[in-house]
Amino acid sequence: MGCDIHFFAEYREDALSPWKFLPAPGSACDYRYGEGDPERPGYDGHSVDRRYLRDWFDERNYVLFGMLAGVRGDAEPVAEPRGWPADLCPELEAERSDIEHTPCWLMVYEMQEHFARRPEHASADFETCLAEMVRVAGVGPENIRAVFYFDS
């Protein structure tokens, strides 16, 4: 059985601002499933009880998972898993109910610094994802936080 990541992002204007949800680009409404989509888990044919947030990154990469949180890979993690942030944005609060294991958060600059020190952990797709998060948010990597967990 494989392990997957659920990888979301938040940003803030500056160190004193509250965290805001940073939706991943690429789909209508920035959700995994549209309303009434029969592929949406739990869809009963007529009601919409919940909208699912779209992940920023969903590639199965065990070296990367090890680097992010010590999950499945033997790479040196950026930091030990930190759990959910205390000041999580409202849009991600609902994700807490879906969690299977190893909730964590990392600042984008922490991941970038880790890649610079340990280039063997780098993933071109993931580094592109981080750069896109910075571009979309319009703030520096010190003001973007990735919030993620895993399922298996």
C-alpha distance (Angstrom), angle and dihedral (degrees) to the residues before:
residue distance angle dihedral
M1 . . .
G2 3.78 . .
C3 3.76 132.5 .
D4 3.80 123.8 -127.8
I5 3.78 134.0 -166.6
H6 3.80 128.1 -133.6
F7 3.80 103.7 -155.8
F8 3.81 122.9 -175.0
A9 3.80 135.4 165.0
E10 3.76 140.9 -139.6
Y11 3.80 130.1 -173.3
R12 3.77 138.8 -167.7
E13 3.78 132.5 -158.8
D14 3.82 92.4 -127.1
A15 3.80 139.8 -20.5
L16 3.83 92.1 -76.8
S17 3.82 97.2 48.3
P18 3.81 124.5 95.2
W19 3.80 119.6 -105.4
K20 3.82 116.9 -96.7
F21 3.78 128.3 -163.0
L22 3.81 113.8 -100.7
P23 3.82 106.3 -153.6
A24 3.78 117.7 -145.3
P25 3.81 113.0 -117.2
G26 3.76 123.8 -126.8
S27 3.78 110.2 73.3
A28 3.77 139.6 58.5
C29 3.81 110.0 -79.8
D30 3.80 88.5 -1.0
Y31 3.80 91.3 -94.2
R32 3.81 128.7 127.9
Y33 3.80 92.0 -125.7
G34 3.78 131.1 24.6
E35 3.77 122.7 -131.5
G36 3.78 110.4 -77.8
D37 3.82 93.5 16.4
P38 3.83 106.7 151.2
E39 3.83 89.3 -150.6
R40 3.81 90.8 61.9
P41 3.82 110.8 108.2
G42 3.78 111.1 -108.5
Y43 3.81 94.8 17.5
D44 3.80 108.3 152.1
G45 3.79 99.3 -172.2
H46 3.77 100.2 -94.0
S47 3.80 117.5 24.3
V48 3.76 129.0 70.4
D49 3.77 109.9 -150.3
R50 3.80 99.6 167.0
R51 3.77 140.6 7.7
Y52 3.77 117.9 -136.2
L53 3.79 120.5 -133.9
R54 3.79 117.9 -128.1
D55 3.81 117.5 -119.7
W56 3.80 121.7 -123.8
F57 3.78 91.4 -143.5
D58 3.80 128.5 16.9
E59 3.80 105.7 161.1
R60 3.82 114.6 132.2
N61 3.81 102.8 -123.1
Y62 3.79 115.6 153.5
V63 3.81 94.9 -170.5
L64 3.80 87.9 55.9
F65 3.83 92.2 45.1
G66 3.79 88.6 53.5
M67 3.80 90.8 49.7
L68 3.82 92.7 48.3
A69 3.79 99.7 46.0
G70 3.80 113.0 -15.3
V71 3.83 91.0 -95.6
R72 3.83 119.1 148.5
G73 3.79 95.7 -29.7
D74 3.76 130.2 78.7
A75 3.81 95.8 -135.2
E76 3.79 118.9 127.9
P77 3.82 104.9 -95.3
V78 3.79 120.7 -127.1
A79 3.81 87.1 -128.4
E80 3.77 137.7 -18.6
P81 3.84 111.0 -86.1
R82 3.80 108.0 -76.8
G83 3.79 101.3 -163.8
W84 3.79 120.8 -134.0
P85 3.81 116.8 -25.3
A86 3.81 113.2 -106.5
D87 3.81 90.9 -130.3
L88 3.82 98.4 47.5
C89 3.82 115.0 164.3
P90 3.83 115.7 -107.0
E91 3.82 94.4 -112.6
L92 3.81 90.6 62.6
E93 3.81 96.5 43.5
A94 3.83 89.5 86.9
E95 3.82 90.2 57.1
R96 3.81 88.8 68.8
S97 3.80 89.8 75.5
D98 3.83 91.8 55.6
I99 3.76 97.2 50.5
E100 3.78 118.3 125.2
H101 3.79 101.6 175.4
T102 3.79 150.4 -24.7
P103 3.81 105.4 22.5
C104 3.76 110.7 -164.7
W105 3.78 143.9 160.6
L106 3.79 131.2 -153.5
M107 3.77 133.2 178.9
V108 3.80 114.1 -117.1
Y109 3.81 91.5 -122.6
E110 3.84 90.2 55.8
M111 3.80 90.9 56.4
Q112 3.81 92.3 45.2
E113 3.81 91.6 50.2
H114 3.81 90.1 49.0
F115 3.82 91.2 52.6
A116 3.80 89.7 50.2
R117 3.83 90.8 53.4
R118 3.81 95.3 39.2
P119 3.83 108.8 30.3
E120 3.82 90.9 170.3
H121 3.82 86.6 71.0
A122 3.78 92.4 53.8
S123 3.78 122.3 114.4
A124 3.80 116.7 -165.0
D125 3.82 91.0 -147.7
F126 3.79 92.3 49.9
E127 3.80 93.6 46.2
T128 3.81 88.2 50.9
C129 3.80 88.1 51.4
L130 3.82 91.5 52.8
A131 3.81 91.5 48.3
E132 3.82 90.0 49.9
M133 3.81 90.5 51.3
V134 3.82 89.2 55.0
R135 3.80 91.6 46.8
V136 3.82 95.0 48.3
A137 3.81 94.7 43.9
G138 3.79 93.4 47.2
V139 3.81 91.7 -144.0
G140 3.79 133.1 98.1
P141 3.82 124.0 -86.9
E142 3.80 89.9 -103.0
N143 3.82 87.7 68.9
I144 3.81 99.3 48.0
R145 3.77 122.6 83.8
A146 3.79 126.1 -168.2
V147 3.81 113.7 -146.7
F148 3.80 115.5 -166.8
Y149 3.78 148.2 154.5
F150 3.78 137.5 -176.7
D151 3.79 138.2 -124.2
S152 3.78 129.8 -163.0
